[in-house]
Amino acid sequence: MTQLPFFDWSVDEYRQLAASVLRGERGSEGVAERLAEFSHLFGGHPVLPVNRGRTALRIALRAFHQERPERTEVIVPSYICPAVPESVLAVGLTPVPADVGSDLNLDPARLPGVISSSTLAVIAPHIYACPAKVPQIEAICRRSDVFMIDDAAPVMGIQIEGRGLGTFGDAGIHSFSQSKTVVAGDENAGGLLVVLNPRFEKKMRAAWAELPDPTEPIRDALGFLWDYRLRRYTRSPTYYWNRMRQRNADEAAGSKSQAKMSALTARIAAAQLRSLDRRLAQRREVVERYHELAVRTGMAAFPQYSPGRYLSRLFFSLPGGLSTSEVRARLREAGVDTRLAYPLWARAGHPESSAARAIAPRLIELPCHATTSEEVQLMWAKFSSVVREFTKPQPASPSSVARAAG
Ligand SMILES: Cc1ncc(COP(=O)(O)O)c(C=O)c1O
């Protein structure tokens, strides 16, 4: 049960990987054809397949900025994957925070106070696949004459008001990186830019056409399995190997690279998209199971829960005063692998980050990939026993009793 992976591949994905390796596929040939059968997920809008979600963000932002060079600010939620503000900075624009609501998504009520004459665009992500209020955000952006990116990096196949997430505003994005709904790898795992505003189609297509082919798709895929599937065995060798190779430095350089989607990624993504409905249904069951346990034991809040909702990652909010790192360390000893929330990017004390600052430090992620109901039950039993251990009133020391009496 320990160290569950952050993705769930079936035999099909491994078969596609093997086929791609055996055929020696190195470039981006055949990608558009493989993804064509899923055009209903993107409302039939044009889709540009790239190596990462952040490449899609950059192409969209550059196209907007070419049209309005005098506008240099992009509104980004104060709680979000660091790749989002980093992408804004990477194209020479300034990310401006807008605070989040209790669901951890951009709160549309904050926008009127944050949008200014310098605002070029708003990025509205569905964090951990929890649907953001994109219909309202789209209406505010239209009224305020600013562009909007519907950042559906973590989610595919979910609709609001009859429209797919990723199809609101002027451009949408998706990512196939680890912990998303469709997972094809981690480095250069694939992403999509959905062109929603036809005015930008020519510019975005031209930018996409200039991207190089991916350089090492097979190495990326095998590296992913080494890091995420075989972690239990490869953790220590990877650590020493990385130190030897200064891989962090390489990765920082690698994450800057932009390319088209590889043929290998498109094969794996297509295999997953074909079983998307089943995958969504399975995860919804895991979400319900966790929610029942959270309510029954009252050990932690589940801020993104809503009945029947799909989530790509499951975060629970610890009772106030508990140290997330201490709880995680105890859970690791008990065999439960957890992760922390994203770090906050807006400067401390920024008025548009106070809600994010109150919520994020208390969040802890419990595994949900490749997880059965029995495993959820077992994990929750361990989780609640650790939380109970930390919330148990400590016996009063003789000196504190004496102080209280005095
Ligand atoms: C909301 C959001 N946007 C964009 C990205 C960037 O996607 P990628 O890692 O494929 O570049 C991510 C994830 O990393 C994300 O969570």
The ligand as a MOL file (V3000), in Angstrom:
LIG
                    3D

  0  0  0     0  0            999 V3000
M  V30 BEGIN CTAB
M  V30 COUNTS 16 16 0 0 0
M  V30 BEGIN ATOM
M  V30 1 C -2.8850 25.0220 -13.2430 0
M  V30 2 C -1.6600 24.6400 -14.0070 0
M  V30 3 N -1.3100 25.3340 -15.1010 0
M  V30 4 C -0.2190 25.0060 -15.8280 0
M  V30 5 C 0.5980 23.9530 -15.4800 0
M  V30 6 C 1.8130 23.6360 -16.3150 0
M  V30 7 O 1.6950 22.4060 -16.9650 0
M  V30 8 P 3.0500 21.6170 -17.4170 0
M  V30 9 O 3.6420 21.0220 -16.1940 0
M  V30 10 O 2.5600 20.6090 -18.3910 0
M  V30 11 O 3.9200 22.6370 -18.0360 0
M  V30 12 C 0.2670 23.1900 -14.3400 0
M  V30 13 C 1.0590 22.0330 -13.8800 0
M  V30 14 O 2.1890 21.8800 -13.8170 0
M  V30 15 C -0.8850 23.5450 -13.5810 0
M  V30 16 O -1.2270 22.8510 -12.4870 0
M  V30 END ATOM
M  V30 BEGIN BOND
M  V30 1 1 1 2
M  V30 2 1 2 3
M  V30 3 2 2 15
M  V30 4 2 3 4
M  V30 5 1 4 5
M  V30 6 1 5 6
M  V30 7 2 5 12
M  V30 8 1 6 7
M  V30 9 1 7 8
M  V30 10 2 8 9
M  V30 11 1 8 10
M  V30 12 1 8 11
M  V30 13 1 12 13
M  V30 14 1 12 15
M  V30 15 2 13 14
M  V30 16 1 15 16
M  V30 END BOND
M  V30 END CTAB
M  END
